[in-house]
Amino acid sequence: MPAPQSGQVKSPADGFLKAGSLLGDDIPGLSQALADTLAQALTLFLSMGMVLPGSPVAADPITGSGAVAGPGRLMPPPAGGPDASQLEGLANGFLMAQGIRGEDAGGLAKVIAGTAAQAIQLFAAQSMTMPGIAVAGFVTAAPGMLLPVPLAGMLQPMADGLCQQNGLRGEDAPGLAGAIARAVDIALMMFAGQVTVLPGIPAPPGSTAGPGRLM
């Protein structure tokens, strides 16, 4: 399956913005821009991300059959995922497409991009591939699953800080930061549920000997 699409993220983003008492005329457009940015960010993550070599492998040294016996770690950004500078332009473009062009639009783009980038970095550091991937002929013969990682609690203070740094300090700022943090968190939970690791990783007895690509 692909990374989460904008339409999947839009509905929960709507709910999180409403829960934060953000109900102005620009909120539907903000929700759409947030969903579009997160979808593109996770598509980039999918194309860049990989599982590092070195996962434990229990395989028969003659037949090459067995299984991956331990977790695999993800490569961290910037090599393994987008950073904030890559995402800021996307966020700016999606906000402009929704008619959000006021003096706070640039700061808002930085908050969305920064929160998404930090979330991807946290996900890459904390998630892992689950053990049990079948090995046949010294290569993995089945897709690997990613472990979901709840991040909302860590992202909230990060989003709060980014709002402050970028001049978003009004009474709606805490609700905005919370909505962005929760939307990013749910998008990454969807990512973990939809994305798998491609089979075909070299897996001699001992540990995997090559990287795994995400699909």
N, C-alpha and C positions, 0 to 999 in steps of 0.2 A: 504494500500500500504506500501511497505517497505520504509526505509530511502533512500534518493537519492543514486543511484549506481554510480560506477566509470565512466561508459560510459556517464552518464548524465552530470557529472562535467567536463569531459575531454575537450569537445568542447569549453565551455566558458573559461576554463583555458588556452587553446591554444590561444584564442583571446586576453586575458588579457596580456599574456606574449609577444605576438607580438606587442600589443599596447605600451608596455613598452620598445620596441626596443631591446628585448632579442631574438637574432636570432642565437646563436651559436649551435654547434653540439650537446650539451647536452640538449638543450631546449625541444625537443620532449620527452626525458626521464624524464626531470624535470616535465613537464606537466602531464605525466602519474603518476609519483610518488605523485605529489600533489593531483591529482584526487583520487588515491587509498587511500591516507592517510585521505582525507576528508570524503570519503565514509565510511571508517572504524570508524572514529571519530563519525560520525552521527549515525552509527549503534549502537555504544556504548551508545550514548546519548539516542537513542530510547529505549534501554533495561534498562537504569538506570533512565530515567526521569519520573516524575510523577507530577500530579496536587495536590496541597495541599488542605486539607479540608478547609471549611469555605466560599465557594462561596454562595452568597445569593440565597435562594430558595423561590419561591412563589408557594405553593402547598396547595390544599384543605386538611384540617386536617382529613377529613373523608375518602375521596377516595384516597388521596395521589397523585392526578393528578395535574399537573401544569407545571412549567418550572423553570430552573435556571435563576434567574433574574439579575445576575451580573457576572463579570469576575472571573476567577479562576487564581491563581498565580502558577507558576512552582517552584518546589523545586530546589534550586541552587546547583551547584557542591560544594564539592566533592560527596555528597550523590546523587545528581540529575544529574550527568554528569561527563565525564572524565576530568582529569586535565592534565597539560602539561607533567608531568612525565609519565603518561600512554600512551600518544600519541607519545612521542619522539622515543621510540623503534620502533613503527610502521613506523614512517617517515624514520628512519634510514634504516630499512629493505627494504622499497619500493624504496628508493634512490639507495641502493646497487643493488637491482634487476634490475635497469635500468642502471647499470654500472657507477653510480655517486659515486666515492669513493675518490676523491681528498681531500686535506687538509681542504677545506671549507665545505665538506659534513656534518660533525658533526654540524657545526654552522648552516648550512641550515636546517637540521632536527630540530634543536631547534627553528628556526624562524617559520617554518611551524607548529610545535606542539604548540608553545607558542601562535601564532596568533589564531589557531583553538580553543585552550582551553579558551583564553580570550573571543573569540566570543561566544562560548557556554555559558560562564558565563554571558555575557551581554544579550544574547538572553533569558536565563532563568530569568534574573532580569526584563526584559522589556516586553517580550511577555506575553500573557495571553490567556485563553480560552474565546471564545466569548459567551455572554449571549444567552439565548434562547433554551438551550438544553431541550428537552421534558423530563418530569418526570411522571412516572406512577407507582403506588403502592409504592411510597416513594423511588424509585430508578431512576436514569437517564435511559431513554429508547432509546436514540439515541446517536450517536457519537458526540463529541465536536470538534470544529475547533480551530486551533491555529491562533493567530494574527501575520502576518508577521512583522518583525522589520528590517528596513534598517540599516545596521551597517557599511557600507564601510567607511564613513567619520570618524568614531571613530577608526576603525581598522587600517587605514593607518598610523597614528602616532605611534600606538603600534608596527606595523610591522617594521617601520623605526627604532624605538628604539631597537627592538630585533636584527635587522641587525647590528646596531652599537655595541651592547653588545657582539655579537658573531663573530665579526671580519669581517663582510661582509660590507666593506666600499668603494669599488671601484665605478667607474662611473656608473655601472649598478645597484648599490644597491637601489636607489630610485625606478627605474622601477620594480625591483624584489619585493620590499616591496609592491608597489601598486598592482602588479599582484596577489600576495598572498592574500592581503586584499580583493580584489574584488572577487577572486575565493571563499574565505571563505564566504563572504557575499552572493554570489549567491547560494552557496550550502545550506546555512541556509534558504534562501528564498524558495528554493525547498522543504526543510524539512518542513517548515510551511505549504506549499501547499499540501503535500502528507500525512503527519502524522495526525492522529486524536486521540481523547481520547476515550478509551473504555467505552461503556455504563455499567451500573450496579453500579454506585457510590451511596451509601446511601444518600438520599436527603429528610430528613424530613422537615416540614415547618420551615423556618428560615435560615438554611444554610446546605450545604453538610457536612456529618459526617464521611467521609472517603476519602482516596486518590484516584486519578484517574490514571490509567496506560495509557501509550501511545501505539499506535499500528500503 
